[in-house]
Amino acid sequence: MSAFLELRNVSKSYGTGADRVEVLKNINLTIEEGEFIAIVGFTGSGKTTLISLIAGLIEPDEGEILIKGKPITGPGPDRGVVYQNYSLLPWLSVYGNIELAVKKVFPNLTSTQREEHITRYIKMVNLLPALHKLPSELSGGMRQRVSVARALAMDPEVLLLDEPLSALDALTRGSLQIEIERIWRESKKTVMLITNDVDEGILLADRVIPLTPGPKATLGTTFKINFTRPRDKAEINADPNFKKERNQINYCLMELGKHRTVEQTEQYELPDIQPKDISKKGQAFLSF
C-alpha cells in the first residue's frame, strides 16, 4: 500500500547556465494520512520551495510527488496552503475572504449550506465575533486565523503551513500553536508544517525532520515525537525528554550547518578601496 503523500527523489533548481542553483536535491519523504509532520531548517534552505512543490505551484526538475498514488501536476483543492503573510483580500470581511474560496471549491452549495459551512470554520478558529470585520480591523493573530479557516473551509486532504506564525509576537504565537494542534485533532487533516522553530515542531508534530542547509538541501534524520496529545506546552517544557529531543535536533542542525561552512570554498576578491583624504578641504572650509 502506497503512502498518502510521497516525494520520490525530488530535485529543484533555479536560474540558468553558470547562475543555476540546485536548491533541493533528492528529497525522499513518505507521510501517512492524518500525520502531522514538521520540517525545520535554516532560513534560505529551501523550505518554501518544498511547500510550493507539494502545492503544485512549481514543478520539480527531477523526481515526482504523489498524493494517494497519483502524481501532482498542478495546484488543486486537495491541498490547502497557509502562508506567513496572511494573503487576505483587504476589501473583503472575514466571512467574505472565506466565502470566495468556498464558492470556488463548492459551487453547487445552496446559500444556506454555504453559510453553514463557512460559519463552521470561522467558529473553529474562534472568530465568530469578528465575522464581518475587514482585515485592517484585525490583529496579526486574527488574520492568521482567517487564513487557517479559509484553507480548512476548502476541505483539503493536505494542509501545508509555510511558517504561518513566524511574523507574530511570542504570546500570540504560543496561543496559535495551541489552536493549530486543537484544529488538527478536530479536522483530522494531514499536515506539513514548515518552521525554523525547533520547539514549535516538537510541540505540534508527530515527526520533526531537519532540512539540510542549501544549496542541494535534502532531508536529514527523522525524529519521532512521542508526547501524548493534547499537548500542554508547560508540561512538555518541564519534561526532561523534551530537552533531550530539542538538544538532539538542534545538534543535528548545527552539525549540518558546520558542513555547509566547510564545503563553501568559493573565494571572493574584494576591490581595493582606500579612504579619500579630505583633511585639506576641511581646513579650507573652516578658514573660510
C-alpha positions in Angstrom: 0.0 0.0 0.0 1.4 3.4 -1.0 1.8 6.3 1.4 -0.8 9.1 1.5 1.7 11.7 0.4 5.1 10.8 -1.1 8.1 12.6 -2.5 10.4 10.5 -4.6 13.9 11.8 -5.5 12.7 15.3 -5.9 15.1 18.0 -7.0 14.6 21.6 -7.9 16.9 24.3 -9.4 16.6 28.0 -10.2 18.4 30.0 -12.8 20.3 29.0 -16.0 23.8 28.3 -17.1 26.5 29.4 -14.6 23.9 31.1 -12.4 21.9 27.8 -12.0 21.5 26.9 -8.3 20.3 23.5 -7.2 18.1 24.4 -4.2 16.7 20.9 -3.3 18.4 17.6 -4.1 17.0 14.0 -3.8 14.1 14.7 -1.4 12.5 11.5 -0.3 9.6 11.5 2.2 6.5 9.5 2.9 3.6 10.8 5.0 0.7 8.8 6.3 -2.9 10.0 6.3 -3.7 12.2 9.3 0.0 12.6 10.2 1.5 15.9 11.4 5.0 16.5 10.0 7.3 19.4 10.8 10.2 20.3 8.5 12.8 22.5 10.3 15.7 24.3 8.8 17.8 27.5 8.4 16.5 30.5 6.5 17.2 30.1 2.8 17.5 26.3 3.0 14.6 25.7 0.5 11.7 25.2 2.9 9.3 27.4 0.9 10.4 25.8 -2.3 9.5 22.4 -0.8 6.0 23.6 0.1 5.5 25.2 -3.3 6.4 21.9 -5.0 3.8 20.0 -2.9 1.2 22.7 -3.5 1.8 22.3 -7.3 2.8 25.9 -7.7 6.1 24.9 -9.3 7.3 21.6 -10.8 10.3 19.5 -9.8 13.2 19.2 -12.2 13.6 15.6 -11.3 11.5 13.1 -9.3 7.8 13.1 -8.6 5.3 14.0 -5.9 2.3 11.8 -5.4 -0.9 12.1 -3.3 -2.8 8.8 -2.8 -0.6 7.3 -5.5 -1.3 9.9 -8.2 1.3 12.4 -9.4 0.7 16.1 -8.5 0.7 18.1 -11.8 -0.5 21.5 -10.5 -2.4 23.3 -7.8 -5.7 21.7 -6.5 -8.3 22.0 -3.7 -6.9 18.8 -2.2 -4.0 20.9 -0.9 -4.6 24.0 1.2 -1.8 26.4 1.9 -1.4 28.9 4.8 1.4 31.4 4.2 3.3 33.7 6.6 1.8 36.9 5.1 -1.9 36.0 5.5 -2.8 36.7 1.8 -6.2 38.2 2.6 -8.1 40.5 0.3 -8.3 43.8 2.2 -11.7 44.8 0.8 -13.5 41.6 2.0 -14.6 40.8 5.5 -13.6 37.6 7.4 -16.7 36.0 6.0 -16.1 37.3 2.5 -12.5 36.1 2.3 -13.5 32.6 3.2 -16.7 32.7 1.1 -14.6 33.5 -2.0 -12.6 30.2 -1.6 -15.7 28.2 -0.7 -17.6 29.3 -3.8 -14.7 28.3 -6.0 -14.3 24.8 -4.5 -18.0 24.1 -3.8 -20.0 26.0 -6.5 -23.1 23.8 -6.0 -23.8 24.6 -2.4 -27.0 26.5 -1.7 -26.7 29.8 0.1 -27.8 28.3 3.3 -25.4 25.4 3.0 -22.6 27.7 2.1 -23.3 30.0 5.1 -23.4 26.9 7.5 -20.1 25.6 6.0 -18.3 29.0 6.3 -19.6 29.6 9.8 -18.4 26.2 11.0 -14.8 27.0 10.2 -14.9 30.6 11.5 -16.2 29.1 14.7 -13.4 26.5 14.7 -10.8 29.3 14.8 -12.8 31.3 17.4 -13.5 34.3 15.1 -17.3 34.5 15.2 -17.3 37.9 16.9 -15.2 39.2 14.0 -17.3 37.7 11.3 -17.9 41.0 9.4 -14.7 42.8 10.1 -12.1 43.7 7.5 -8.5 42.5 7.7 -7.4 46.0 8.6 -9.5 45.8 11.7 -7.9 42.5 12.9 -4.7 41.8 14.8 -1.9 39.7 13.1 -3.0 36.7 15.1 -6.6 37.1 14.0 -5.6 37.5 10.3 -3.7 34.3 10.5 -6.7 32.5 12.0 -8.7 33.7 9.0 -6.1 32.2 6.7 -6.3 28.9 8.5 -10.1 28.9 8.4 -10.1 29.7 4.7 -7.7 26.8 4.0 -9.7 24.4 6.1 -13.0 25.5 4.6 -11.8 24.2 1.2 -11.7 20.8 2.9 -8.2 19.9 1.6 -6.8 16.5 2.1 -3.4 18.0 3.0 -2.8 21.3 4.9 0.5 23.0 4.1 1.7 25.6 6.7 4.6 27.7 5.5 6.0 29.3 8.6 2.5 30.7 9.4 3.4 32.0 12.9 6.9 33.5 12.3 5.7 37.1 12.0 3.7 37.1 15.2 4.8 38.1 18.7 5.7 35.4 21.2 2.4 35.5 23.2 0.2 35.3 20.0 2.4 32.7 18.5 2.1 30.5 21.6 -1.7 30.9 21.6 -2.0 29.9 18.0 0.3 26.9 18.4 -2.3 25.5 20.8 -5.1 26.4 18.4 -3.4 24.7 15.5 -2.9 21.5 17.4 -6.6 21.6 18.5 -7.8 22.3 15.0 -5.6 19.4 13.6 -7.1 17.0 16.2 -10.6 18.1 15.2 -10.2 18.2 11.5 -8.0 15.0 11.1 -6.1 16.6 8.2 -2.7 15.5 7.0 -0.4 18.5 7.9 3.1 19.6 6.9 4.5 22.5 8.9 7.5 24.4 7.7 9.2 26.2 10.6 12.6 27.4 11.8 11.5 26.9 15.4 12.5 23.5 16.8 10.3 23.9 19.9 7.3 24.6 17.7 8.0 21.5 15.7 8.3 19.3 18.8 5.1 20.8 20.3 2.9 20.2 17.2 4.3 17.4 15.2 4.4 13.6 15.1 7.7 13.7 13.4 10.3 16.5 13.1 12.7 16.3 10.1 15.6 18.7 9.6 16.3 20.1 6.1 20.0 20.4 5.4 21.3 23.9 4.5 21.3 24.7 0.8 22.3 24.6 -1.9 21.4 21.0 -2.7 19.4 20.8 0.5 17.9 17.4 1.4 16.2 15.9 4.4 18.2 14.7 7.4 17.5 12.3 10.3 13.8 11.9 11.3 13.0 12.5 14.9 9.8 10.8 16.1 7.9 12.8 18.8 6.1 10.6 21.3 4.4 13.1 23.7 0.8 12.3 24.3 -2.0 14.6 23.0 -3.5 17.0 23.6 -0.1 18.6 24.4 0.4 21.1 27.2 3.3 23.5 26.5 4.1 24.0 30.2 4.2 20.3 30.9 6.3 19.5 27.8 8.8 22.2 28.7 9.2 20.6 32.2 9.7 17.2 30.7 13.4 16.0 30.5 12.6 14.2 27.3 11.6 17.5 25.7 15.0 19.0 26.4 16.7 15.8 25.1 14.7 15.9 21.9 15.3 19.6 21.4 19.1 19.2 22.0 19.3 16.3 19.6 17.5 18.2 16.8 19.5 21.4 17.4 22.7 19.5 17.5 21.8 17.9 14.2 21.0 21.3 12.6 24.3 22.7 14.0 26.3 19.8 12.6 24.6 20.3 9.2 25.4 24.0 9.3 29.1 23.2 10.0 29.3 21.0 7.0 27.9 23.8 4.8 30.5 26.2 6.1 33.3 23.7 5.4 32.0 23.0 1.9 31.8 26.6 1.0 35.2 27.0 -0.7 34.5 29.7 -3.3 36.8 32.7 -2.9 35.7 36.3 -3.5 38.2 39.1 -4.4 37.1 42.4 -2.9 38.1 45.8 -4.5 41.0 47.7 -3.1 39.1 50.8 -1.8 41.2 53.4 0.0 39.7 56.3 2.1 39.9 59.7 0.5 41.9 62.4 2.3 39.5 65.3 2.9 41.6 67.0 5.6 42.7 69.9 3.4 39.2 70.5 2.2 38.0 70.6 5.8 40.7 73.1 6.8 39.8 75.3 3.8 36.1 75.2 4.8 36.9 76.2 8.4 39.2 79.0 7.4 36.6 80.4 5.1 
